[in-house]
Amino acid sequence: MPRVLHRFPSLLAALALTIISLTLIVFGAQLAWLKGSPYYLLSGLSLAVCAWLFGKRDRRGYWLYLFTVLATIVWAFWEIGADKWGLMARLLAPLVLLVILTLLAIWLPPASSERGRIAKWHLVSFAVIQVAALAASWWALSDRFSPSGPATTSVASADVRDWPSYGGDWQSDRYSPLDQITPDNAGLVETAWSVRLGGLDDLGNNSRFTATPIAIDDTLYLCDPLNRLIALDATTGSEKWRHDPKVDSTKAFSIVCRGVSYHQSERAGECAARILEGTLDARLIAVDAATGRPCSRFGTSGAVNLVEGVAREFDGYYYVTSPPAIIDDIAVVGGYVIDNQRLDPARSVIRGYDAVTGELRWTWDAGRADSSLHGQLFSSGNPNAWAVFSADPERDLVFIPTGNSSPDFFGGLRSQAADRYGTSIVALESHSGKVVWSFQAVHHDLWDYDMPAQPALIDFPVDGKMVPAVAAATKTGQIFVLDRQTGKPLAPVEERPVPASGIAGERASPTQPYSVGMPSFHAKPVNEKSLWGATPIDQMLCRLRFRQLKYDGDFTPPSTDPFLMSPGTFGAINWGGVSVDRSRGLMIVNNSDMPFVGQLVPRDRADALGARPFDARTMSRSQTVGKTMPPPMAMAGTPFGLYLKPFLSPIYFPCTAPPWGRISAIDLATRELAWTRPFGTSRGLDPFGIDLPMGLFNLGGSVSTAGGVTFIGAATDGYMRAFDTATGQELWRADLPAGGQASPVTYAGRDGRQMVAIVAGGHGSLRTKRGDHVVAFALPKATIRENGR
């Protein structure tokens, strides 16, 4: 028995090495067969010999493993250079195992060639050195943050103290002139108040609480995912009123409300100041801003039916998730049409309503010159327009970011209107709905690269003059800067050839536009060496999967073979958009890197696998048939169904290397990056509890202030952060009670403090912590002094 115990550690090591070596040999051989790296096969063979020697209690197994690690180090630097995350994926696990085997080697009989040369204390010393080196490397990789700040500051004194619309003011550039919080004192910011709204339990993974509040006259107005309108005291967080429109959320494909709008009119009589909201059951509602009671003279008892002309009846395929754009007395409304379930599920149009009476003023039906209904439905196949609009009152223009018509991944049946106006910025006359100009960011979009973000209206320097411009951030990571009046690019754009489609009946565009005059946030082209993994085995399996995918670079067209699309459908930039520091001429951009794997499934096969379009009446979706693979998305009415998922390793780490998220600043004068840095840490991913600055996937936007501070939540690590806008230095961070996949706002409270508020409710698709919180931050009251005192 003692002899068995004496041999047990070496037998255990032999077993572990055998499992590792067999995995490397089996999958490494497949990778090598597909012309991938032969390293994994060779290392697997070496570890198999190590396992055999350890099983015999032969210390030569340890020396062979040490040689294999040294060879791995050489190979890692040869393949990836000094990239720290690439080296971590290749070397961390082998080095940790080396420490363990070094300690085990102390108890193994020395090999004949080393007798009398290497004593046990040599191996102990070597193990200590290894542990110290690993600890030093881990410390160097870790995120070390230490805020600081002075004792006092002045009361908020800017003329504009509110946050009156989704994007800030009418320019929609998420900028505030408040300057109380500065890089010198941001480290002192603390929680001013935090409230829970209640009633958001058990909504499921298709819900997300990501609203952006508006702040007017010391009141915060916001909506929750169930379209309940809430007014909070902006200084204390106490509830003033709430209005429940009692939507039937069970008929909504996804449950979300991005925000509300404010309108005030002298001709309104009652409800002179009102809050407007689009709902999950396709209504436009208006309530009194002071009381929350419906505005009885708006539409029918405070609501307008948006289903008319869009569908025969409400079937859950069309509803509104974004706040209407308000320009003078017009409320401009788009709508979300569910993607990839069936062909032409609802008729997408843009409509302008009288913000006082609810009367329809105009309709832009992209597929019809005459946009009147005449008792019929609007045109079929129009592009979707679900994102937030922007409006320029001086030029009487409203700017519409469009997406695709459904489905996203097969365009062979699209209308001419969809091909002309899909994935574009379209400028409409706000009082007539007439098209003034349009600019297309992706031609014949086959990748769900909808224009996701509210366009920012900026003053752009051109040849020494400031030109009114529209800045459009895209899922492809491009920033297109367009003349606000004409739509012509102010920063150069060039058309580049892209791969052709091999799908019968498809007509992929031969070129796509690239904004070469502005920095790009598009992920670098994917190749085998750039792939990642939490361990070498994880990385090997990602590399093997990559070799099995169709990938021809940017805009690789969908195919019946599995294909890789980078960026994925969440995009490099999503609905958070950008913020602009007007005083410093800096544009702040947060972006992500998450490629997706897709596959078109022929119709008969898709149907056999259980592909069924969403049915709001029965709440049925695609159903798995028997014990086969899960069903694809239906795309009913087309020749294909669709599989689509993120490009992840078997243990659900991204297959691409960190950073997976970045935050950057563009100098608008030079059109170059002023700074860039990873955004987000490994909190929640790192098993040792150390925050590694790996950069994480992020959804949500930033707000930039005249004080030189940019605030943002967005990252999936659960922090709220403040950055020095000029340098990118992180100044402050705070734990949020739930996921902060929302955009913050800033305003002045009646106590003289500059407040920064954000919804913390989590995001179902990202699996961040769910909640029903609204949190406001500010400097401590004790640090505030009156100006001049």
Stockholm file with secondary structure:
# STOCKHOLM 1.0

chainA/1-789         MPRVLHRFPSLLAALALTIISLTLIVFGAQLAWLKGSPYYLLSGLSLAVCAWLFGKRDRRGYWLYLFTVLATIVWAFWEIGADKWGLMARLLAPLVLLVILTLLAIWLPPASSERGRIAKWHLVSFAVIQVAALAASWWALSDRFSPSGPATTSVASADVRDWPSYGGDWQSDRYSPLDQITPDNAGLVETAWSVRLGGLDDLGNNSRFTATPIAIDDTLYLCDPLNRLIALDATTGSEKWRHDPKVDSTKAFSIVCRGVSYHQSERAGECAARILEGTLDARLIAVDAATGRPCSRFGTSGAVNLVEGVAREFDGYYYVTSPPAIIDDIAVVGGYVIDNQRLDPARSVIRGYDAVTGELRWTWDAGRADSSLHGQLFSSGNPNAWAVFSADPERDLVFIPTGNSSPDFFGGLRSQAADRYGTSIVALESHSGKVVWSFQAVHHDLWDYDMPAQPALIDFPVDGKMVPAVAAATKTGQIFVLDRQTGKPLAPVEERPVPASGIAGERASPTQPYSVGMPSFHAKPVNEKSLWGATPIDQMLCRLRFRQLKYDGDFTPPSTDPFLMSPGTFGAINWGGVSVDRSRGLMIVNNSDMPFVGQLVPRDRADALGARPFDARTMSRSQTVGKTMPPPMAMAGTPFGLYLKPFLSPIYFPCTAPPWGRISAIDLATRELAWTRPFGTSRGLDPFGIDLPMGLFNLGGSVSTAGGVTFIGAATDGYMRAFDTATGQELWRADLPAGGQASPVTYAGRDGRQMVAIVAGGHGSLRTKRGDHVVAFALPKATIRENGR
#=GR chainA/1-789 SS CHHHHHHHHHHHHHHHHHHHHHHHHHHHHHHHHTTCCSHHHHHHHHHHHHHHHHHTTCTHHHHHHHHHHHHHHHHHHHHHTTCHHHHHHHHHHHHHHHHHHHHHHTTSCCCGGGTTTSCHHHHHHHHHHHHHHHHHHHHHHSCCCCCCCCSCEECCCCSCCCBCBTTBSTTCSCEECCCSSCTTTGGGCEEEEEEECCCCTTCCTTBBCCCBCEEETTEEEEECTTCCEEEEETTTCCEEEEECCCCCGGGCSSBCCCBCEEEECGGGCTTSEEEEEECTTSEEEEEETTTCCBCTTTBBTTEEECCTTTCSSCCSSEECCSCCEEETTEEEECBEECCSSBSSCSCCCEEEEETTTCCEEEEECTTCSSCCCTTSCCCTTCCCBCSCCEEEGGGTEEEEECCCCSCSSCCTTCCHHHHHHTTEEEEEETTTCCEEEEEESSTTCCSCCCCCSCCEEEEEEETTEEEEEEEEECTTSCEEEEETTTCCBSSCCEEEECCCCCSTTCCCCSEEEECTTSCCCCCCCCCGGGBCCSSHHHHHHHHHHHHTSBCCSTTCCCCSSCEEESSCTTCSSCTTCEEEETTTTEEEEEEECCCEEEEEEEHHHHHHTTCCCCBTTTTBCCCCCTTSSCCCBCCBTSSEEEEEEECBCTTSCBSBCSCSEEEEEEETTTTEEEEEEECCCCTTTCTTCCCCCCCCCBCSCEEEETTSEEEECCBTTCEEEEEETTTCCEEEEEECSSCCCSCCEEEECTTSCEEEEEEECCBTTTTCCCCCEEEEEECCGGGEECTTC
#=GC SS_cons         CHHHHHHHHHHHHHHHHHHHHHHHHHHHHHHHHTTCCSHHHHHHHHHHHHHHHHHTTCTHHHHHHHHHHHHHHHHHHHHHTTCHHHHHHHHHHHHHHHHHHHHHHTTSCCCGGGTTTSCHHHHHHHHHHHHHHHHHHHHHHSCCCCCCCCSCEECCCCSCCCBCBTTBSTTCSCEECCCSSCTTTGGGCEEEEEEECCCCTTCCTTBBCCCBCEEETTEEEEECTTCCEEEEETTTCCEEEEECCCCCGGGCSSBCCCBCEEEECGGGCTTSEEEEEECTTSEEEEEETTTCCBCTTTBBTTEEECCTTTCSSCCSSEECCSCCEEETTEEEECBEECCSSBSSCSCCCEEEEETTTCCEEEEECTTCSSCCCTTSCCCTTCCCBCSCCEEEGGGTEEEEECCCCSCSSCCTTCCHHHHHHTTEEEEEETTTCCEEEEEESSTTCCSCCCCCSCCEEEEEEETTEEEEEEEEECTTSCEEEEETTTCCBSSCCEEEECCCCCSTTCCCCSEEEECTTSCCCCCCCCCGGGBCCSSHHHHHHHHHHHHTSBCCSTTCCCCSSCEEESSCTTCSSCTTCEEEETTTTEEEEEEECCCEEEEEEEHHHHHHTTCCCCBTTTTBCCCCCTTSSCCCBCCBTSSEEEEEEECBCTTSCBSBCSCSEEEEEEETTTTEEEEEEECCCCTTTCTTCCCCCCCCCBCSCEEEETTSEEEECCBTTCEEEEEETTTCCEEEEEECSSCCCSCCEEEECTTSCEEEEEEECCBTTTTCCCCCEEEEEECCGGGEECTTC
//
